[in-house]
Amino acid sequence: MYACGPTVYDYVHIGNFRTYINEDILRRVLELAGYNVTHVVNVTDVGHLKSDADTGEDKVEKASKESGMTARQIADKYEEAFWEEWAKLNLLRPTITPHATEFISEQIAFVKGLMEKGYVYEAEDGLYFDVTKLSDYGKLWGQDLKDKLAGARVEIDTSKRNQADFAVWKFSPKHEQRQMEWEFEGYGMGFPGWHLECSVMAEVCLGELPIDIHAGGVDHISVHHSNEIAQTEALRDKPLANYWFHGEFLNINNQKMGKSLKNFTRVLDLDDAMAYKFLCYQTNYRKQMEFTDDNYEAAKKGLAKLRGLARTALDGEDSSPEELWQPLFNDLNVAEFLAGVMTFGQTPKATKDFFAHVDNVLALDIFKDVVVEIPTEVQELMDRRVEARSAGDYELSDLLREKIREMGYEVEDK
């Protein structure tokens, strides 16, 4: 399974991580079904321009200029932050995490192969793939090429033959030295187009095409993934992937999350990452998901209930009915599975072994104790009560217990 990873020029928001949560549950369910999964998540550290139409600055280079850090420092900083938040969500670490800058020679060889087959031409600012050479370009999302060309914005680069053509290699600016650039024989210095890296690394890391599953967000369908398919099928005469898995957007107040809308939230901004993950499980990956204060708080309560059931369960082997697990295999219907877990979890048959199996799939830390911050004044009364009991003053002990109860806390000696 190959999944499009982060472009490491800035922090990643919880909407992006919804996609990775969906991909993680897919992997876990595949493993539950008995498959061995080789999971690739790439890191884009060069070549992703501001616009998907191959215009604007390289995002990593731009962040470097604005921060005073080198492009490499920028990429390393934000990749480290990405994996920190990945771990915070209990996501399985990928089997392989290739970086675009590690596969430059392979990407150049890929472009040369496309040129030899007549799919690539030279424009003013780079080498472009001619989409009209493929009769079925855009088949992933069902738009006819004529419609796409007719709907292209007029302000897009006019040096391209067709407005839907995409860059496989960009030339470095003539009067500016980039921090990340490489020699392409016959064309001088430059860097790979964004779409190129995924076609190359999917094949190098996973072997013979087609790979089993290619995953990403729905925003990749019309451009990034369509372009990956085009260049791979043109060169290899084989499909890139047998199955495509796309996760829908996360919305806040009916708006897609993003910096420009000032609703950018990181995993580390959340006070309970597992509650957010629990919330994500309530909406199927094919549907847009709403994030609100109310449903986030409801998710916290739901997770606390699940943890309570797990903590009070008795020891014993998992004897859960097979049908309880079936929703997971029905297009990853995690919400239905969770509902079944909550219902079965309240019966005497729900053992700790059962909850352990559930957590192997959902990875919600359901055996984690709920830690409550006890106010200082309550803790002081607790300490005095311990001293009173130690001294044998049970009348004072009972009095202190009553005061603690009046403050909303219950003391139980056992």
C-alpha positions in Angstrom: 0.0 0.0 0.0 1.4 3.4 -1.1 0.0 6.5 0.6 0.8 10.1 -0.3 2.6 11.6 2.7 3.3 15.2 3.8 5.0 18.0 2.0 7.3 19.1 4.8 7.2 22.9 4.6 4.8 23.5 7.5 2.9 21.7 10.2 0.1 19.3 9.2 -3.4 19.9 10.4 -6.0 17.4 11.9 -7.8 17.4 8.5 -4.7 15.8 6.9 -4.4 13.4 9.8 -8.0 12.3 9.3 -6.7 10.8 6.0 -3.8 9.0 7.8 -6.2 7.7 10.4 -8.4 6.2 7.7 -5.4 4.6 6.0 -4.2 3.3 9.4 -7.5 1.5 10.0 -7.4 0.1 6.5 -4.0 -1.4 7.2 -5.1 -2.8 10.6 -8.2 -4.4 9.1 -6.2 -5.9 6.3 -3.8 -7.4 8.9 -6.8 -8.6 10.9 -7.9 -10.4 7.7 -4.5 -12.1 7.5 -2.6 -10.0 5.0 1.0 -8.9 5.4 1.0 -5.2 4.5 4.0 -3.3 3.2 3.0 0.3 3.9 4.8 3.1 2.1 4.3 6.8 3.1 6.5 9.2 1.1 7.9 12.5 2.3 7.9 15.3 -0.2 10.9 17.4 0.5 11.3 19.0 -2.9 9.2 19.8 -6.0 5.7 20.6 -4.6 5.0 24.0 -6.0 2.4 26.5 -4.6 0.0 25.6 -7.3 -1.0 22.1 -8.5 -0.8 23.6 -12.0 3.0 23.7 -11.7 3.3 27.4 -11.0 4.6 29.4 -8.1 7.5 28.7 -5.8 8.6 25.4 -4.4 6.9 25.3 -0.9 10.0 24.1 0.9 12.2 26.8 -0.8 9.7 29.5 -0.1 9.5 28.5 3.6 13.3 28.6 3.7 13.4 32.2 2.4 10.7 33.3 4.9 12.4 31.7 7.9 16.1 32.2 7.4 16.6 28.4 7.7 18.0 26.2 5.0 15.6 24.2 2.9 17.0 21.0 4.4 16.5 22.4 7.9 12.9 23.3 7.0 12.2 19.8 5.7 13.8 18.1 8.7 11.9 20.4 11.2 8.5 19.8 9.8 9.0 16.1 9.2 10.0 15.6 12.8 6.9 17.4 13.9 4.8 15.2 11.5 6.0 11.9 13.0 5.6 13.3 16.5 1.9 13.9 15.9 1.7 10.6 14.0 2.8 8.8 17.1 0.5 10.8 19.3 -2.4 9.3 17.3 -1.1 5.7 17.8 -0.7 5.2 14.0 1.4 2.3 12.9 4.7 3.5 11.6 5.0 2.9 7.8 7.2 0.0 6.6 9.1 2.4 4.3 9.3 6.2 4.3 11.1 7.3 1.1 12.0 10.9 0.5 11.8 12.6 -2.9 15.4 13.9 -2.7 16.6 10.3 -2.2 15.4 9.1 -5.6 16.5 11.9 -8.0 18.5 9.6 -10.4 15.5 7.2 -10.6 13.2 10.1 -11.4 15.5 11.4 -14.1 15.6 7.9 -15.7 11.8 7.8 -15.6 11.6 11.1 -17.4 14.1 10.0 -20.1 12.0 6.9 -20.6 8.9 9.0 -21.2 10.8 11.2 -23.6 12.0 8.2 -25.6 8.3 7.1 -26.0 7.3 10.6 -27.1 5.2 11.6 -24.2 7.3 14.6 -23.0 8.2 17.9 -24.6 10.3 20.9 -23.6 8.6 24.1 -22.6 10.1 27.4 -21.4 10.3 26.4 -17.7 10.5 22.6 -17.8 9.7 19.3 -19.4 6.0 18.5 -19.6 3.9 15.4 -20.1 1.5 15.8 -23.0 -1.9 14.5 -21.7 -3.4 14.4 -25.2 -1.2 11.4 -25.9 -3.4 9.3 -23.7 -7.0 8.8 -24.8 -8.2 7.9 -21.2 -6.4 10.6 -19.2 -8.5 11.6 -16.2 -10.3 8.2 -16.0 -9.8 8.0 -12.2 -12.4 10.8 -11.7 -14.5 10.3 -14.8 -13.9 13.7 -16.5 -13.5 13.7 -20.3 -10.2 15.2 -21.4 -12.0 17.6 -23.7 -14.1 18.9 -20.8 -11.0 19.4 -18.7 -9.1 21.3 -21.4 -12.2 23.5 -22.0 -12.5 24.3 -18.3 -8.8 25.2 -17.8 -8.2 28.6 -16.4 -6.9 31.1 -19.0 -4.2 32.5 -16.7 -2.3 29.2 -16.5 1.1 29.0 -18.2 0.6 29.5 -21.9 4.0 27.9 -22.8 2.4 24.5 -22.3 0.8 22.9 -25.3 -2.3 22.0 -23.3 -3.4 23.6 -20.0 -3.8 20.1 -18.4 -0.2 19.1 -19.2 1.9 18.7 -16.1 5.6 19.1 -15.3 7.8 16.0 -14.9 10.9 18.2 -14.5 11.2 21.9 -13.8 14.2 24.0 -14.8 15.9 26.1 -12.2 15.4 29.9 -12.7 18.1 31.3 -14.9 19.2 34.0 -12.5 18.7 32.2 -9.2 20.4 29.2 -7.6 18.1 26.9 -5.8 19.1 25.1 -2.6 17.7 21.8 -4.0 18.6 21.3 -7.6 20.2 18.6 -9.7 21.8 18.3 -13.1 19.7 16.8 -15.9 22.0 16.1 -18.8 21.2 18.3 -21.7 18.9 20.6 -19.8 21.0 22.0 -17.0 20.0 22.3 -13.4 16.4 21.6 -12.2 14.2 19.5 -9.9 11.5 16.9 -10.3 7.8 17.7 -10.7 5.6 16.8 -7.8 3.7 14.0 -9.4 6.9 12.2 -10.6 8.2 11.1 -7.2 5.1 9.0 -6.3 5.2 7.0 -9.5 8.9 6.3 -9.1 8.9 5.5 -5.4 5.8 3.4 -5.5 7.5 1.2 -8.1 10.9 1.2 -6.5 9.7 0.5 -3.0 6.9 -2.0 -3.8 8.2 -3.8 -6.8 6.3 -5.0 -9.9 3.3 -3.1 -11.0 0.5 -2.8 -10.4 0.8 -2.3 -6.7 -2.2 -3.4 -4.6 -3.5 -0.2 -3.1 -2.7 3.5 -3.6 -4.2 5.9 -1.0 -4.6 9.6 -0.3 -7.1 12.4 0.1 -9.9 13.1 -2.3 -8.1 16.4 -3.3 -5.5 14.2 -5.1 -7.9 12.5 -7.4 -8.3 15.1 -10.2 -4.7 16.2 -10.5 -2.0 14.4 -8.5 -3.2 10.8 -8.8 -4.5 11.3 -12.3 -1.1 12.5 -13.3 0.6 9.6 -11.5 -1.6 7.1 -13.5 -0.9 8.9 -16.8 2.9 8.9 -16.6 3.2 5.4 -15.2 0.9 3.8 -17.7 2.6 5.7 -20.5 6.0 4.3 -19.5 5.2 0.9 -18.2 2.1 -0.1 -20.2 0.6 -1.4 -16.9 -1.8 0.1 -14.3 -0.1 1.8 -11.4 -2.5 0.3 -8.8 -5.4 -2.2 -8.6 -7.3 -0.2 -6.0 -7.5 3.5 -5.1 -8.5 4.5 -1.5 -9.4 8.2 -1.0 -10.5 9.9 2.3 -12.9 12.8 2.3 -12.4 16.2 3.9 -12.7 17.4 7.4 -14.9 20.5 7.8 -15.1 23.0 10.6 -18.2 25.1 10.6 -19.0 23.8 7.1 -15.6 25.0 5.8 -12.6 22.9 4.7 -9.8 23.3 7.2 -6.9 25.5 6.0 -4.5 28.3 7.0 -6.2 30.9 4.9 -9.5 30.3 6.7 -7.8 30.6 10.1 -9.2 27.3 11.3 -5.9 25.4 11.2 -5.7 23.0 14.1 -2.8 20.6 14.8 -3.0 17.3 16.7 -0.8 18.9 19.4 -3.4 21.6 19.8 -5.9 19.0 20.9 -6.2 18.2 24.6 -7.2 14.6 23.8 -5.8 13.1 20.5 -7.5 9.8 21.1 -10.9 11.5 21.5 -10.3 13.1 18.1 -9.5 9.6 16.6 -12.6 8.2 18.3 -14.6 11.0 16.6 -13.1 10.2 13.2 -14.3 6.7 13.6 -17.9 7.9 13.7 -17.8 9.0 10.0 -17.0 6.7 7.1 -13.9 7.7 5.1 -16.1 8.3 2.0 -18.1 11.0 3.7 -17.1 14.5 4.7 -16.7 14.9 8.5 -17.7 17.8 10.7 -15.6 18.8 13.6 -17.3 20.9 16.3 -16.8 21.6 20.0 -20.0 19.6 20.8 -19.1 16.4 18.9 -15.5 16.6 20.1 -16.8 16.7 23.7 -19.2 13.9 23.0 -16.3 11.8 21.6 -14.4 12.3 24.9 -17.4 11.0 26.8 -17.8 8.0 24.4 -14.1 7.1 24.7 -14.3 7.4 28.5 -17.3 5.0 28.5 -15.4 2.5 26.4 -12.4 2.7 28.7 -14.6 2.2 31.7 -16.0 -0.9 30.2 -12.5 -2.2 29.4 -11.2 -1.5 33.0 -14.1 -3.3 34.7 -14.1 -6.3 32.3 -13.1 -9.7 33.8 -10.1 -11.8 32.7 -10.8 -14.5 30.1 -10.6 -15.5 26.5 -12.3 -13.4 23.8 -15.6 -15.1 23.1 -17.2 -12.2 21.0 -19.5 -13.3 18.2 -18.0 -13.3 14.7 -20.7 -11.1 13.3 -19.6 -8.3 15.7 -16.4 -7.9 13.6 -18.1 -8.0 10.2 -18.7 -4.3 9.8 -15.0 -3.7 9.6 -14.9 -5.8 6.4 -17.9 -3.9 5.0 -16.1 -0.9 3.5 -14.5 -0.1 6.9 -17.7 0.6 8.8 -15.9 1.4 12.0 -18.9 3.3 13.5 -21.1 0.2 13.3 -18.3 -1.9 14.8 -17.9 0.6 17.7 -21.6 0.6 18.4 -21.5 -3.2 18.5 -18.5 -3.1 20.9 -20.3 -0.7 23.2 -23.3 -3.0 23.3 -21.4 -6.3 23.7 -19.0 -4.6 26.1 -21.7 -4.2 28.7 -22.3 -7.9 28.9 -20.5 -10.4 31.1 -19.0 -12.1 28.0 -16.9 -9.0 27.2 -13.5 -10.0 28.7 -10.3 -8.0 28.9 -9.0 -10.2 26.1 -11.9 -9.0 23.9 -11.1 -5.4 24.6 -7.4 -6.0 23.9 -8.4 -7.4 20.4 -10.6 -4.3 19.9 -7.7 -2.0 20.7 -5.4 -3.8 18.4 -7.6 -2.6 15.6 -8.8 0.8 16.9 -5.6 1.7 18.8 -7.4 4.1 21.2 -5.4 3.2 24.4 -8.7 1.9 25.9 -6.9 0.4 28.9 -5.5 3.8 29.7 -6.7 5.2 33.1 -8.6 8.5 33.0 -6.5 10.9 34.9 -8.4 13.6 36.8 -6.6 16.6 38.2 -7.6 16.8 41.9 -7.9 20.4 43.3 -5.3 21.4 45.9 -7.9 22.0 48.6 -9.4 18.5 48.1 -5.9 16.9 48.2 -5.2 18.7 51.5 -8.3 17.3 53.0 -7.3 13.8 51.7 -3.9 14.1 53.3 -5.4 15.2 56.6 -7.8 12.3 56.5 -5.0 9.8 56.0 -3.2 11.3 59.0 -6.4 11.0 61.1 -6.9 7.4 60.1 -3.3 6.6 61.0 -3.8 8.2 64.4 -7.0 6.2 65.0 -9.2 9.4 64.9 -12.1 7.9 62.9 -14.5 10.6 63.9 -12.3 13.3 62.3 -11.7 10.9 59.4 -15.5 10.6 58.8 -15.9 14.4 59.1 -13.2 15.0 56.5 -14.8 12.4 54.2 -18.1 14.3 54.4 -16.3 17.6 53.5 -14.6 16.0 50.5 -18.0 14.6 49.4 -19.5 18.1 49.6 -16.8 19.2 47.2 -17.9 16.6 44.7 -15.4 13.8 45.3 -16.0 10.4 46.8 -13.4 8.6 49.0 -13.3 4.8 49.1 -11.0 2.9 51.4 -9.9 -0.6 50.1 
